């Protein structure tokens, strides 16, 4: 019964993950329309045009960085639940504003690009807040024996958001010809986000605050009542552990040394620099570079999204059995092999069905490892006393890395000199090398956290620092 209750309230928090995926991937179907309506009319040079397109595609990530920076403060001062409510409102504003950036401003054509990017930044702030608070909320309401699985549900929601928006974009793209898509269809892609945003906002009013936040604010009676629903007979013991873990070092980020903070930052940075969002955001463009056109490129993108979902399910059912480190190391190895192979295929112009298989293998490697398991580690590796601040820094670093990867991909992949040498393969070789480094980092420096209570993390990192 208690685990069932924890699962129900955790599933509400996962809607933040779903909107995280939906908001960041929805733009993949509208890149051509944005270029045609806002960028091409400006008559820019190749480099400037590609840079502006890359910025437009990744502008939401600027908001994600800001959201990640303030998320720790929001978590500690407003609470996990109220912070998620703020994120839901920002998602709703973004969906409407980015669909109709001219609304009420009297601008049109290229001049509408600025308000469009502002609305995308607003949505990005929501993503940045939700990307930290959703897994944090889940980790703090989950019993330890189910924590890895429940936090992995958040990654499942992220990939379902990505997968779902690929199909939404595909359905909208089939609603008319390219002229219609460039004039109206792209707007419906962004507007579709209003539906899950509103659902998230409504459902958040039905869930409680987390017991650890309640203890932080001196509401121990409420925390005890909630823990009895979640933990059952062990609630008094868990309450005592929470109380003890919060009385020391409550304001000192480096109370447990630099190592735990740096480890969290590097996990976040590696999760992005292996290139996952370059593949997801630019999937239609990647398949067009392979020679596929129109609806076919959108359909191949949807296939990639389906495998993203499938192998995230693998992570959900293995993360609490096999542990965090083995999944991360093996996933990095599969991603490295896949990206190096894809780079070779592009460089040698040997593209075909095998290229799709390699992309799917890469997605599978990420989906059962660095996608969900990074969030599991980030949500549980930091001691309670520094969790809000440390996780906020790690999430901000993740979004900075995401911005760099997403912006640079369009510039590098569209560079004529690089393409003359590597035929669109350069970026994939780079991501392959970084995947190798990511696997080595986890193997060498990241401890296993499977089966440990959140309160035990204090002793783990104190021992690691000695």
C-alpha positions, -999 to 999 in steps of 0.1 A, spaced: 0 0 0 27 25 10 48 17 -21 16 22 -42 11 56 -28 47 66 -34 44 54 -70 12 75 -76 27 108 -63 60 101 -81 41 96 -114 27 131 -111 62 145 -107 73 126 -138 50 149 -159 78 174 -154 101 150 -171 76 145 -199 74 182 -205 112 184 -203 114 160 -232 85 175 -251 97 211 -249 132 205 -259 124 182 -288 93 199 -303 115 223 -322 130 194 -342 100 194 -365 99 232 -370 136 239 -379 128 243 -417 99 266 -411 118 288 -386 147 291 -411 122 299 -440 102 325 -420 127 341 -397 163 335 -409 165 331 -446 149 365 -453 178 381 -435 203 372 -463 231 362 -439 264 344 -448 266 306 -444 283 308 -410 261 335 -397 230 317 -409 240 284 -394 249 301 -361 216 319 -359 197 287 -367 218 269 -340 210 296 -315 173 295 -323 171 258 -320 190 259 -287 177 292 -273 155 273 -248 187 260 -233 197 294 -222 165 293 -201 174 258 -190 207 271 -176 190 299 -157 164 274 -144 191 251 -133 209 279 -115 178 290 -95 164 255 -91 185 248 -59 173 280 -43 137 273 -54 139 238 -39 152 250 -6 130 281 -2 98 275 -21 97 237 -18 98 209 -43 61 209 -51 56 247 -55 88 248 -76 72 223 -100 40 244 -101 61 274 -113 77 252 -140 42 241 -152 31 277 -156 62 286 -175 57 256 -199 21 269 -206 33 304 -213 60 291 -237 37 268 -256 13 296 -265 39 324 -270 63 304 -292 34 293 -314 23 329 -319 53 351 -311 37 381 -330 7 381 -307 1 415 -293 35 428 -304 28 441 -339 58 424 -354 60 399 -383 85 380 -404 121 381 -392 112 406 -365 92 379 -347 124 358 -341 133 378 -310 100 373 -291 100 337 -303 134 331 -287 123 349 -255 93 326 -252 116 296 -257 139 309 -230 108 312 -207 100 276 -214 136 267 -209 135 281 -174 106 257 -167 126 228 -181 157 238 -160 136 239 -128 117 207 -136 148 188 -147 161 191 -111 130 191 -91 112 162 -107 139 136 -99 146 152 -66 109 151 -56 107 114 -67 139 105 -48 126 121 -16 93 103 -16 105 69 -28 114 40 -5 151 31 -9 144 -3 -24 124 13 -53 142 46 -56 162 38 -87 132 24 -105 109 54 -96 136 80 -105 140 61 -138 103 67 -144 113 103 -148 137 95 -176 109 73 -191 87 103 -191 114 124 -208 118 100 -236 80 95 -239 78 133 -242 104 132 -270 88 102 -286 53 117 -284 63 150 -299 80 132 -328 46 116 -336 28 149 -330 51 166 -354 48 138 -379 10 139 -378 10 177 -382 35 175 -411 12 152 -429 -17 177 -425 -7 197 -456 21 204 -480 53 222 -472 38 256 -478 11 249 -452 37 235 -428 58 266 -431 28 290 -427 6 272 -401 18 237 -392 48 247 -372 27 268 -349 5 238 -340 36 219 -331 45 244 -304 9 249 -293 4 212 -287 26 215 -256 -2 234 -239 -22 202 -233 4 183 -211 14 216 -194 -21 222 -182 -25 186 -171 8 189 -151 -4 221 -134 -37 206 -124 -23 173 -110 4 190 -89 -23 203 -66 -31 167 -56 3 157 -43 21 166 -10 54 182 -3 83 158 3 91 146 39 126 158 38 115 194 28 89 193 56 115 184 81 137 212 68 109 236 75 101 222 110 69 205 100 78 171 115 43 161 123 34 164 86 66 146 76 59 118 100 23 113 87 36 112 51 64 88 59 39 65 75 21 63 42 53 58 23 76 37 46 51 20 68 65 8 102 100 21 95 88 57 93 101 67 128 136 54 119 136 72 85 124 104 102 153 102 127 178 97 99 164 127 80 165 149 111 201 139 118 213 144 82 200 180 81 214 194 113 250 196 102 267 215 73 233 229 62 248 260 46 282 248 34 284 235 -2 318 220 3 311 204 37 320 170 21 348 183 0 352 192 -37 351 156 -50 313 150 -47 305 184 -63 329 179 -92 317 143 -97 282 156 -101 292 183 -125 312 159 -147 284 133 -148 261 161 -160 286 174 -186 294 139 -200 257 131 -203 253 160 -228 287 160 -245 283 124 -257 260 141 -283 226 128 -274 207 160 -279 225 168 -312 211 135 -324 176 141 -309 172 178 -318 186 174 -353 173 139 -361 153 149 -391 183 169 -405 206 139 -398 184 116 -418 181 141 -446 219 142 -447 216 104 -452 195 110 -483 160 106 -468 134 133 -475 102 148 -461 79 125 -443 105 96 -444 129 117 -423 102 124 -398 92 87 -397 128 76 -391 130 101 -363 99 85 -347 115 51 -350 146 64 -331 122 77 -304 105 43 -301 139 26 -293 147 54 -269 115 44 -250 121 7 -253 156 8 -238 147 32 -211 123 4 -199 154 -18 -197 170 7 -174 139 8 -152 140 -29 -146 178 -33 -142 190 -2 -123 181 -15 -89 193 -51 -97 226 -46 -116 236 -12 -101 243 22 -115 280 18 -125 277 -13 -147 249 3 -168 269 35 -172 301 18 -183 285 -6 -208 262 22 -221 292 44 -228 310 16 -246 280 10 -269 276 47 -276 313 50 -284 313 21 -309 281 34 -325 292 70 -329 326 61 -343 310 37 -368 285 64 -379 312 89 -384 331 64 -406 299 57 -426 294 94 -433 330 100 -441 332 71 -465 297 79 -479 286 43 -470 252 52 -457 222 29 -460 201 8 -437 232 1 -416 234 38 -406 199 36 -391 209 5 -372 240 23 -358 219 53 -347 194 29 -330 223 12 -312 236 46 -300 201 56 -287 198 22 -270 232 26 -253 222 61 -240 187 50 -230 196 22 -207 225 41 -191 235 77 -193 199 89 -199 181 76 -168 210 65 -146 227 99 -145 195 114 -131 193 85 -106 229 93 -94 223 130 -93 191 126 -72 208 103 -46 246 110 -46 246 143 -27 242 143 11 209 159 23 226 189 38 240 201 4 215 184 -20 197 215 -32 228 236 -39 249 208 -53 222 194 -75 214 228 -88 250 234 -98 252 200 -115 219 206 -134 231 241 -145 263 226 -158 243 200 -177 223 227 -195 254 247 -203 269 216 -219 236 209 -237 236 245 -251 272 242 -263 265 208 -280 232 219 -296 245 252 -309 278 239 -321 263 209 -340 246 231 -365 277 252 -370 301 222 -374 277 200 -394 270 229 -418 306 239 -422 316 234 -459 353 229 -451 346 201 -425 321 185 -448 346 185 -476 369 164 -454 344 143 -433 311 145 -452 290 153 -420 309 127 -400 331 149 -379 306 155 -350 299 118 -346 336 109 -343 339 136 -316 309 122 -297 324 87 -299 357 98 -283 338 117 -255 318 85 -248 350 66 -242 361 93 -217 327 92 -200 329 55 -194 364 57 -180 353 85 -156 325 64 -141 347 32 -140 374 51 -121 358 77 -99 320 72 -94 310 50 -64 280 26 -65 249 40 -47 225 11 -52 208 1 -20 219 30 1 196 53 19 198 90 10 210 96 45 239 72 40 254 94 13 270 116 40 291 87 52 299 76 16 314 109 6 331 115 39 349 82 35 356 91 -2 372 124 8 395 109 33 
